[in-house]
C-alpha cells in the first residue's frame, strides 16, 4: 500500500477507465475513486493522446461508485460448515463449500496474472498474487461488486515452493471476509516464464442488488 497506481478498468476503448490504487485494501477495491493530484494529470494526458475526453476517468469513477454503493453491503454467501468426522477439515483458510441464495447473479473473471498496469512483474509469488487480487478487485468493481462477493477461487502456481506465498497474499486480500471455496493447483507453467501465479474468481450478488446497480449506472 501507499503507492499510487492507475488501474484501467473501463470507460475509454483505448485507455479504459482509471481509478486510484493508493490504497490496496478491500475498501478501495470495492469503492473505486478517481485519480488525483499528479496521477490525475497523467491520466488526463493519456486520455488526450488517445483521443478520449480527459474527464472520462471522473465519469467512470462516479458511475462505478454508484454501482458499488448499491452492492457494497450485499454480501450474500456463507461458508458451509462440514462435519470433521465426515470430511477432513480444509488445509488452509478456505471453506469446502459456499452457499448462495436462489436468484443470485454470478460474475466470472478470467484468470489474472501478477502483472501491474505498467507491465511490471514482480519476482515473488506473494507479490504476483497480491497484484492478481488487486486486478480481480478492480474487475469486480467495474460491475459494482468487490472481493467480499467472491464465493470461489481457482488458483494455479508453477511450483510447490510458491504455495506459501500465494496463501499469504490470499489471506491478506480476503482478511475479515467470509471464507470462499477454493482450489489450488500446481501446474507446469504459464504463457510467459516470469509468471508463477494465476487466479480466477467467481463472485455472487443478489439479483435485486444487481438490478439496482444497473439502474444506478443507467442514470449516471
C-alpha positions in Angstrom: 0.0 0.0 0.0 0.9 3.7 0.0 1.8 3.9 -3.7 -0.4 5.5 -6.4 -1.2 3.1 -9.2 -3.6 3.7 -12.0 -5.9 0.8 -12.9 -7.5 0.7 -16.4 -10.9 -0.8 -15.7 -13.4 0.6 -18.3 -14.7 3.8 -20.0 -12.5 4.6 -22.9 -12.0 1.9 -25.6 -8.3 2.6 -26.0 -7.2 3.5 -22.5 -10.1 2.4 -20.4 -11.2 4.0 -17.0 -8.8 5.0 -14.3 -9.0 4.6 -10.6 -6.5 5.3 -7.9 -4.6 2.4 -6.3 -3.1 4.4 -3.5 -4.8 2.0 -1.0 -4.8 -1.7 -1.7 -7.3 -2.7 0.9 -10.8 -4.0 0.3 -12.5 -0.7 0.8 -10.5 0.7 -2.2 -11.2 -2.3 -4.4 -14.9 -2.1 -3.8 -15.2 1.7 -3.9 -13.2 3.0 -6.9 -12.2 6.6 -6.7 -10.9 8.9 -9.4 -7.2 9.6 -9.9 -6.0 12.7 -8.1 -3.1 15.1 -8.0 -0.2 14.3 -10.4 -1.9 11.0 -11.1 -4.9 12.8 -12.4 -2.8 15.0 -14.7 -1.0 11.9 -16.1 -4.3 10.2 -16.7 -5.7 13.3 -18.5 -2.7 13.4 -20.7 -3.0 9.8 -21.7 -6.7 10.3 -22.5 -5.9 13.3 -24.5 -3.3 11.5 -26.6 -5.7 8.6 -27.1 -8.4 10.9 -28.4 -10.6 10.4 -25.4 -12.2 13.1 -23.2 -9.9 13.9 -20.2 -12.9 13.7 -17.9 -13.6 10.0 -18.7 -11.8 8.8 -15.5 -14.0 11.0 -13.4 -17.2 10.0 -15.1 -16.3 6.3 -14.9 -15.4 6.6 -11.2 -18.7 8.3 -10.5 -20.8 5.7 -12.3 -18.8 2.8 -10.8 -19.1 4.4 -7.3 -22.8 4.5 -7.7 -22.9 0.8 -8.7 -20.6 -0.1 -5.8 -22.7 1.7 -3.2 -25.7 -0.3 -4.4 -23.8 -3.6 -3.9 -21.3 -2.8 -1.2 -23.4 -4.3 1.6 -24.9 -7.1 -0.4 -22.7 -9.9 0.9 -25.0 -12.9 0.4 -22.9 -16.1 0.5 -21.9 -18.1 3.6 -19.4 -20.9 4.1 -20.9 -24.4 4.5 -19.9 -25.9 7.8 -18.9 -29.6 7.4 -18.5 -32.4 10.0 -14.8 -33.2 10.6 -15.8 -36.8 11.2 -17.2 -36.9 7.7 -14.7 -34.9 5.7 -11.2 -33.7 6.6 -11.1 -30.0 7.5 -9.7 -27.6 4.9 -5.9 -27.4 4.9 -5.9 -23.6 4.9 -8.1 -20.6 5.2 -10.9 -21.6 2.8 -14.2 -23.5 3.0 -15.1 -26.8 1.5 -18.2 -25.2 0.0 -20.1 -21.9 0.0 -23.8 -21.3 -0.2 -25.6 -18.6 -2.2 -29.4 -18.0 -2.2 -31.6 -18.6 -5.2 -31.7 -15.9 -7.9 -28.1 -14.9 -7.3 -26.2 -13.2 -10.2 -22.7 -14.7 -10.8 -19.7 -12.7 -12.0 -16.9 -14.7 -13.5 -13.4 -13.3 -14.0 -10.7 -14.6 -16.4 -7.5 -15.8 -14.8 -5.5 -12.9 -13.5 -1.7 -12.8 -13.5 0.7 -10.8 -11.3 1.3 -8.0 -13.9 0.9 -4.4 -12.9 -0.8 -1.8 -15.2 2.6 -0.5 -16.2 3.6 -4.0 -17.3 6.0 -4.8 -14.5 6.0 -8.3 -13.0 7.5 -8.8 -9.5 9.6 -11.9 -8.9 7.9 -13.5 -5.9 4.7 -15.5 -5.9 3.3 -13.5 -3.0 3.8 -10.2 -4.8 2.3 -11.6 -8.0 -0.7 -13.0 -6.2 -1.2 -9.6 -4.4 -1.4 -7.9 -7.8 -3.7 -10.6 -9.2 -6.1 -10.0 -6.3 -5.9 -6.2 -6.9 -6.8 -6.9 -10.6 -9.7 -9.1 -9.5 -11.0 -6.4 -7.2 -10.8 -3.8 -9.9 -12.6 -6.1 -12.4 -15.4 -6.8 -9.9 -15.6 -3.1 -9.1 -16.3 -2.4 -12.7 -19.5 -4.5 -12.2 -20.3 -2.8 -8.9 -19.1 -5.8 -6.8 -16.0 -6.4 -4.8 -13.8 -9.1 -3.2 -16.4 -9.6 -0.4 -18.6 -11.1 -3.1 -16.1 -13.8 -4.1 -17.6 -17.3 -3.5 -14.9 -19.5 -5.2 -11.3 -19.2 -6.2 -9.3 -21.3 -8.7 -5.6 -20.6 -8.3 -2.6 -22.0 -10.1 1.1 -21.9 -9.2 4.1 -23.1 -11.2 5.8 -24.9 -8.2 5.1 -26.1 -4.7 7.6 -23.6 -3.4 5.1 -20.9 -4.4 2.2 -22.2 -2.3 3.0 -20.3 0.9 3.4 -17.0 -0.9 0.1 -17.4 -2.7 -1.7 -18.3 0.5 -0.3 -15.3 2.4 -1.5 -13.0 -0.4 -4.9 -14.7 -0.5 -5.4 -14.5 3.3 -4.4 -10.8 3.2 -6.7 -9.9 0.3 -9.7 -11.7 1.9 -9.0 -10.9 5.5 -12.2 -10.4 7.5 -14.4 -11.7 4.7 -16.5 -14.9 4.6 -14.4 -17.9 3.6 -14.6 -19.0 0.0 -14.5 -22.3 -1.7 -11.0 -22.7 -3.2 -9.0 -25.0 -5.5 -5.2 -24.6 -5.6 -3.2 -26.5 -8.3 0.4 -26.8 -9.2 0.9 -26.6 -13.0 3.9 -26.8 -15.3 3.9 -23.1 -16.2 2.2 -20.1 -17.8 2.2 -18.3 -21.2 5.3 -16.3 -20.1 8.1 -17.8 -17.9 8.2 -14.9 -15.4 4.6 -15.7 -14.2 4.3 -18.1 -11.3 0.7 -17.5 -10.2 -2.7 -17.2 -11.9 -6.0 -16.6 -10.1 -9.6 -16.7 -11.3 -12.7 -15.8 -9.2 -16.4 -16.4 -9.1 -18.4 -13.8 -7.3 -22.1 -13.7 -6.4 -24.5 -10.8 -5.7 -28.2 -10.8 -5.2 -30.3 -10.3 -8.3 -32.1 -7.3 -6.7 -28.8 -5.6 -5.9 -27.5 -6.3 -9.4 -30.7 -4.7 -10.8 -30.3 -1.7 -8.6 -26.7 -1.3 -9.6 -27.6 -1.5 -13.3 -30.3 1.2 -12.7 -27.8 3.4 -11.0 -25.4 3.0 -13.8 -28.0 3.8 -16.4 -29.0 7.0 -14.7 -25.4 8.2 -14.2 
